[in-house]
Amino acid sequence: MKYIIGICDDESNVREDMSEYIERFFSLGEDKVDIYTWDKAEVMLEDISKGVNLDVLFLDIELPYMDGVAAGHHIRKVIKNKVVQIIYISYKTSYAIRLFNIHPYDFLIKPLTYDMVSEAVSNVLQISSQDRRFYLYKINKIPYKVLVGDILYFESERKHIKLHMTEDKVIEFVGILKNEINNLPEYFIMIGQSYIINSRHIKQFNPEYVIMDNNKELPVSRSYKEEVCLKLLNQSRNS
Amino acid sequence: MTLMINIIWALIIGIMRITITNEYCSIFLACLHRKVNLVISYIIGVLYVIAFIIFDSVYVSIVETFIVTYIIILTYEGELFKKIIFSCINVLIWVMAYVGTLFILVNNIISDNDIFFIKEFLIVFLIYIFTIIVKNTFGVEKENLLTWYGVSFFAFFILSIAVWSVMLKQCIGNLGVMTFVTVALFVINVLGYKMFKYISDSYKLEYENVMLKEQQNIYEKQISDNIINDRIVRGLRHDMKRHIRELQTLVERENYDELKEYIHCMSKDATPLYDMAGTGNVAVDGVLDYMYSKAIQENIKVTKKVAIPEGINLKAYDMNIILGNLFENAIENTLKTDEPAIDFVMRYKAGTLYISVSNNCISDQKLQNGQYVSTKQNKEKQHGYGISNIKRCVDKYNGTMQITCKEERFTAEILMFV
């Protein structure tokens, strides 16, 4: 498997060190890596728009001209790339709330070490490999498959299951929702009898309802609340 | 003479009923105007006493209870619908008290006329007990009645009823003695409850005092840290030109070993600046810096990973209780090991705040029903209550808490909605 990792930092030594760390990390495994480096956010955004399909992006917060926060917003809102896992790097330890709206995977504090970078990359790759698994379903006895990472949530409607995917696609097939939870990775959470959500696509979590990435508001059943909280806690531990 | 005694009795019962009704109303709603409430209570009290003397019927009493509660509750803030519902609940309490009284009196074969007022008194007595239960179950200032004090209070009440029942059998006909015993037992119970409230309020106050003192220490530490850091920054800034000149000279001379050493010394000077939590969130930074320094003073290895927005709405008081107690427990616990170490994680994601404090611990760390059995119980500062206080705070944020102890690793994790 080949991964594409980007580094956007105005400090050349940070770019060099990180490239070396990432290469060293991949040299220990079977996966391959392509590393892109940029010193300006503008150039990076142009490349992403042109089709550089990053899996992970290490993005400096304090960049000249366009900073990391604006660049992150541009990636998510303008380019509409919700797949790339952004890891912010900075000397700062305090972060503005709008930084969190970009849904960054992690924050690393400079000066960076091999352990910090390799741990972050290893965790992201684990998520990515989980998301690249397939979910199988049948329509009129013909089997189909979708990437697990592309599923936002499952909705039950009488004897049918509606699969809400990223990019507003909805797939409907016959099935019982309760049985499906067993075929899904543990980061899928049943929030009531009618919904199973992908916790990695939650935009905002409230005790009574969740807002998904497509801005749909789904209610959390009272009887499921405790279990949902515990599952979320376990998710937070592993993320 | 009998009429006079009856009026006095009716007055006492009337005052008690009105006072208890007011206490009942204040459980759910806030009083709008104290004075209006007082005047209306007096008027309704007088009418109640008159009705009480004239009528002697269960049905009248039910209607009477509803009207009295409804008129008094009108002086409280709230929707009309709620007021009607609460009045109905009070009628239900009256019915329960009435049935309870009949149950207590069922074995005492005496004419109703003999003990009419004593019976009424007993009804009021039971209403008072039920009101207290409602207050402590649904009220704003809930008390846990299942504590030692709470259980003692109920033991008081049950014993009183038992004593009263025995006395009633022994002293039939002696209305004076019965009246005295009834009133005395009622007073004992009221005082018992007041004492329970007083003790529980004192505990709360004492705990708050401890927390405030801790808060004060945290602020003092923060101020002194700021002063030290400020001094370091000034020093660095003041010496910057000299440092740059020195670095330039070392580069020109290609004396890289000395250059490395020089930079190392400079970064060492600036180290205290990076030792701080520095999340920018005032509610969190103070307590974290205070606890880090406490742990470091004890030679505990602390690793931290904190990524939270500076602007999230967290209360300093709650954070002191949660983080303060988690760290206190972890420090106390890990110091028993040969390699004391604490790992701290605090992360914000999509409206959730995840906190994890884990430490090396000795293998016999006890867990009971998922709760850490504190070794500090009843020692100074009520630290033994730490976990339950954290739990209470976490509940405020609709959160959840999990404690695990595996392979000499003790971990407390919290998920809250912010």
Contacts between the chains, C-beta under 8 A, distances in Angstrom:
chain1	res1	chain2	res2	distance
A	92	B	278	7.9
A	93	B	276	7.7
A	93	B	277	7.2
A	93	B	278	3.8
A	93	B	279	6.2
A	93	B	280	7.8
A	93	B	306	7.1
A	94	B	278	5.8
A	94	B	279	5.4
A	94	B	280	3.0
A	94	B	281	7.6
A	94	B	310	4.8
A	95	B	279	7.8
A	95	B	280	7.5
A	95	B	307	6.6
A	95	B	308	7.4
A	95	B	309	5.7
A	95	B	310	6.6
A	96	B	309	6.5
A	96	B	310	6.6
A	96	B	311	6.9
A	97	B	309	3.9
A	97	B	310	7.4
A	97	B	311	4.4
A	97	B	312	6.6
A	99	B	309	7.0
A	100	B	309	5.3
A	100	B	348	5.9
A	100	B	349	7.4
A	103	B	349	7.8
A	103	B	350	7.2
A	106	B	307	7.3
A	107	B	307	4.2
A	202	B	350	4.9
A	203	B	350	6.1
A	204	B	350	5.4
A	204	B	351	4.6
A	205	B	350	5.2
A	205	B	351	4.5
A	205	B	352	5.2
A	205	B	417	6.7
A	206	B	351	6.1
A	206	B	417	6.1
A	207	B	398	4.0
A	207	B	417	5.3
A	226	B	400	7.0
A	229	B	399	7.2
A	229	B	400	3.9
A	229	B	415	6.0
A	230	B	400	6.1
A	230	B	402	7.0
A	232	B	352	6.3
A	232	B	415	5.7
A	233	B	354	7.1
A	233	B	400	5.9
A	233	B	402	5.9
A	233	B	413	5.8
A	233	B	414	7.9
A	233	B	415	4.2
A	236	B	347	6.5
A	236	B	349	6.8
A	236	B	352	6.7
A	236	B	354	3.6
A	236	B	413	8.0
A	236	B	415	6.1
A	237	B	354	7.4
A	237	B	356	6.7
A	237	B	413	6.5
A	239	B	347	7.9
A	239	B	349	7.3
